């Protein structure tokens, strides 16, 4: 199939432009994972003064401005024949992002990241449900991967979630669900030829509007920005924008198996950064649970890819 023309934005940075080999293209996921982990650190720091809606607003606003300026500079167009598809992707992505940002303020960094990266398990669950509705028997391997993955979630959460935080963990688990729906939309948009920068623009536009409206409705206005808040807010904007572009590139043009494996490196990055920045220890049960989630997630993605599609 012809590959989408989605490398124009990256041509601005020849030193990081991806090689042609599909395995090398999947390394964009490794970059995205590290940048998302750094974004999570900045978000957790920013949550001490700003609400969840404000953080979503600032995170999205920065990306929207950067992409819009690039579009004007390169005389590209934001017109699209797939506006509804962009809105679906943006809705699911923004909802998952909002839930994740909220959990970053109330749960340990590694725990929140682990919950957000359960999306491949949900994708496998979607495939299994579709198979049942079509009258076919779902893959036993997929069902085993799903079960093992959520057992890993329980193991990872038990030593980390304290009394009174169970509801927060349950809500955080839904962020992976909405992320899975968003990733499916991203894959579909890239297959029909939508460039990555346009996908990211509509996502950031949607997040900017929703974040601002949410803050106005719940608090009546934005909190003042202090000088000491600038590093966290700028960090969120820069890392999020770069990570989103890398993520879109990875899922749109990378090798599925390697991309799937590398995305889980974000959990490891987050656990290490949580230890460095917030002195959050990694319990043995948590490490075992994370390992199970990674293995189950990779297995689920591979099995989902191999499942016949009709």
N, C-alpha and C positions, 0 to 999 in steps of 0.2 A: 504494500500500500504506500502511496506517497506520504512522506512525513510532513507534518505541519511546519509552516514557516514561522517558527517561534524562537529563532536565535538572534533576532535583530537587536534586542535590548542588550544581549551579552556581547555583541560586537563592539560595544563601547569600552569593554574591558578585555582587550586581547590577551592579557596575561592570564586570565582565568577562563577564557573561552574553551568549551569542552572539546576534546578530541573526538574523532569520528567513531572510535570503537565503542559499542554499546555498553560494555562493562565499565569503561572509563566514564561514560555519561551517568551511570548509576552512582558514581561517587559524589554527584551533586546531593544525594540524600545524606551522605556523611556530613557535608558542609551544612545542610539544612538542620540536621539533628543538633550539631554543636551550637549553631546560631539560635535555634529555638530554646536550647538550654540556657544560654546567656540571656535571652529575652525573659525566660521564666525568673531568673535571678533578679533582673531589673524590675519585673512586675511585682515580685514579692517585696522588694524594697519600696516601690511606689505605693503599695497597698497600705503602708503605714500612714499615709496622708490623703490618698485619693480613693474614691469609691471604684467599684468594679466597672460601672458604666463610663466613668471618666477615663480609666485606663484603656478600655476598649476604644473610646473616642480618640485619645491621643495616639494610640498604637496605629489606628486606621488612618487618621488625618495625615500623619507623616508620609505613609506609603502612597496615599492618594495624591498628595502634592508632588512627590518625586515622579510618579508615573505620568501625571498630567503635564508636568514641565517637559519630560522627555518626549511625550507625544507631540507637543507643540514644536519642540526643537527639531524633531525628525519629520514633522508634517505627516504624521500618521493619523488615522481616524479611529474614533471610539464607536463609530456606527457598527451595528451588528444585526444580523438576521436572527440571532439566537438570544434575544434579550431575556425571554422567560427562563431559558436554561441558566443564564448568568444569575438571575434573581434566585432561582432555586439553590444553586451552588452557594451564593452569598448568604442566603438565609440559614442554611444548615451550618455553614462554616462560622458565621457570626454567633449563632446560638451555642455551638460547641466551644467557641473561643470565650464567650462570656462566662459559661459555666466553669471552664478551666481557670480563667483569671480569678473567679470567685474562690475556687478551691485553693489557689496559690496563697490566698490571704489567710486561710484557716487550717491548712494541712501542711505537713513537711514537703519540701520541694520535690524530693524523689518520689514520694507517695502520689502527689498530684500529677507528676509526669507519667508515672506508671498507669494511673487510671486513664489518662488521656490517650495512651498508646495501646489501648485494647481494641482499637478500630478494626484490625484484621480479623479479630475473633467475631466481631459483629458482621463483617463482610461474609465470613464463612456461614454465619447463622442465616443471613439473608439468602444465600445460595441454597441452603438446606430447606428453608421454608418454601422457596420457589419450586424446588424439586417436589416437595410434598403436594403443593397445590396443583402441580402438573401431573400428579399421579405416578411419579417416579420415586424410587427408594433413594433417600439421601445417602451420600457417601459415609460409610462408617468411619473412615479416616477423618473426615471433616468433623463429625460429631465427637470423636475422641479428642481432636485438637481443641474444639470449643470447650469441652468439659475440663480438659487439663489446664487450659488457659485461665478459666475462672477459678479453678482450684488454686492456681498460682496467685491470682488476685487476693484470695482469702488469706493465703500464707503471707503475702507481702503486706497486707493491711493489719493483721492481728497485732504485731508488736508496735506498729506506728500509730494506729488510731486509738485515742484514749476515750474514756467515758464521756459521752455527750457529743462525740464527733462522728458517730455512726451515720447520722443522716447526711452530713457533709460528704462522707465517703460514698454513700449511695448516689447522691446527686452528682458527684464528680465522675462516677462510673458512666453516667449518661453522656459525658463529653465525648467519649470514644464512639458512642453510637452515632452522634450527629457528625463527628469527624468522618466516620465511614461513609455516611451519605454524601458529605461534601467531596470526598475523594472520588467517589463514583461519578459525580458530576464533572469534576476536573478531567478525569480520564475521557469521559464522553465528549467534552468540549475540545480537547486537544485532538481527538480522533476526527472531528469534523473540520479541523483546520483553524480553530481559534488560537491566536498567538497568546503566549503565556502572560505578556504584559497587560493585555486586555482583560484576561481572566482575573488577574490580581487587581487591576484598577476597579472593576465593578465590585469586587469583594471589599476593597478598602473604602469605596464610596458608601456601600451599604453599611459597613461597620461604623463609619463616621457619623452617618445620619442616625442610626439606631443608638449608638453610644450617647450622642448629644441629647436626643429625645428622651432616652431613659434617665439621664441625669436631671434634665429639666423637670420631668414628671415626678421623680422620687425625691429630689433635693431642692428644686427651684432654681438651680444655677451651678456653675462650676466653682470649685474651690480655688482660691488664689494660688498662683505658682510661686514658690519661694526659690531663692537661689540654690539652696541645697537639694531642691527637687529636680533640677535640670538634668543632672547626670542620669538619673533613673528614667526620666521621660524620654530624653534623647536616645538612651540605650535601648529602650523598648522600640522606638520608631525605627532606628537604624537596623538593629538585629532582626526585627520582625519583617521588614521589607525585603532585606536580602534573603532571609530564610524562606519567605513565601515564594520568591522567584526561583530559588534553588529547588524547593519542593515541587513546584509546578513543572520545572524542567525535568526533575528526576522521574516523576510519575508519567510525564508525557512522552519521554523518549528513552528511558533507561531500560536495563534488563530487569524483568520483574522479580526474579529470584534474588539477585544481589541487592536491588533496591529495597525489597522487603526486609532482608537481613540487616542492612545498614540503618534503616529507620529506627530500629530499637536501640541503637547506640545512644540515642537521646536519653534513655532511662539511665544508662550508666553515667553519661555526662552529668545529668541532673543530680544523681546520688553523690558524685564526687564534689560538684559545686555546692550542694547543700551542706556537705561536711566542711568545706572551706569557708563559705560565707556565713553560714548560720549554725555551725557546730552541730549539725544533725547527724547522729551516729547511724551506721548501717548495721542493723541487727542481723544475725545469721539467718533467721527465718525469712527476713525481708530479702536477703540476697538469694536464697533458694527460690522464693516466690518469683522474683524478677527473672531468674534464669528459666524457670518453667514457662513464664509468660512469653519470653523471647523465643524459646524453642516452639511453643505452641503457636505463636503468632506467625513465625516463618513457615511452619508446616501448614497452617491454615491457608496462608496466601498461596503457597505452591499448589495445594490441593484445589483451591478455588480456581486457580488459573487453568488447571488441567480438567476441570469439570466441563463436560460438553455444554455449549450454549446453543439454544434454539431461538 
